[in-house]
């Protein structure tokens, strides 16, 4: 099991930027993929972005392509989500997730992630 702690959420105006961070511990960080998901009030948890174990491949949901960037720093056991040009519809709780053991490739499937952070709230005002 991996322990994950997110930080960096907050309130921002539309068009602004935030950077989320997620610190991991408990398993060799460079051995597994990482992902970000989000959950808006009354909605299901949805995929946002994922990155493979060595950081060489990324995936994004269509609505954030060109605005969000996922990256990782393996020596620091940390994954980031840089969010630019934020929109009110980006408002949600954002969750960091660790890929299941052996998952080195980036995946959009929530079932491929078996450890979750507590979430960090992002609110974008219009």
Long-range contacts (C-beta under 8 A, 24 or more apart in sequence): 1-26, 1-27, 1-114, 1-115, 2-26, 2-27, 2-32, 2-98, 2-115, 3-115, 4-96, 4-97, 4-98, 4-115, 4-116, 4-117, 5-117, 5-118, 6-94, 6-95, 6-96, 6-117, 6-118, 6-119, 6-120, 7-120, 8-120, 9-93, 9-94, 9-120, 9-121, 9-122, 10-121, 10-122, 10-123, 11-123, 11-124, 11-125, 12-86, 12-122, 12-123, 12-124, 12-125, 13-124, 13-125, 14-86, 14-87, 14-88, 14-124, 14-125, 14-126, 15-85, 15-86, 16-86, 16-124, 17-82, 17-83, 17-84, 17-85, 17-86, 18-83, 18-86, 18-122, 19-80, 19-81, 19-82, 19-83, 20-80, 20-81, 20-83, 20-94, 20-96, 20-120, 20-122, 21-78, 21-79, 21-80, 22-78, 22-79, 22-80, 22-81, 22-96, 22-117, 23-76, 23-77, 23-78, 24-77, 24-78, 24-79, 24-96, 24-98, 25-77, 26-115, 27-98, 27-101, 29-72, 29-74, 29-77, 30-54, 30-74, 31-101, 31-104, 32-98, 32-99, 32-100, 32-101, 32-102, 32-103, 32-104, 33-98, 33-99, 33-103, 33-104, 33-105, 33-106, 33-107, 33-112, 34-70, 34-72, 34-79, 34-96, 34-97, 34-98, 34-99, 35-96, 35-97, 35-98, 35-99, 35-106, 35-107, 35-113, 36-70, 36-79, 36-81, 36-94, 36-95, 36-96, 36-97, 37-94, 37-95, 37-97, 37-110, 37-113, 38-90, 38-92, 38-93, 38-94, 38-95, 38-122, 39-92, 39-93, 39-95, 39-119, 40-91, 40-92, 40-93, 43-92, 45-95, 45-110, 47-108, 47-109, 47-110, 48-81, 48-94, 49-81, 50-106, 50-107, 50-108, 51-79, 51-106, 52-104, 52-105, 52-106, 53-99, 53-104, 53-105, 54-104, 57-105, 57-106, 58-106, 59-106, 59-107, 59-108, 61-108, 63-89, 64-90, 83-122, 86-122, 86-124, 87-124, 88-124, 88-125, 88-126, 89-124, 90-122, 90-124, 91-122, 91-123, 91-124, 92-121, 92-122, 93-119, 93-120, 93-121, 93-122, 94-119, 94-120, 94-121, 94-122, 95-119
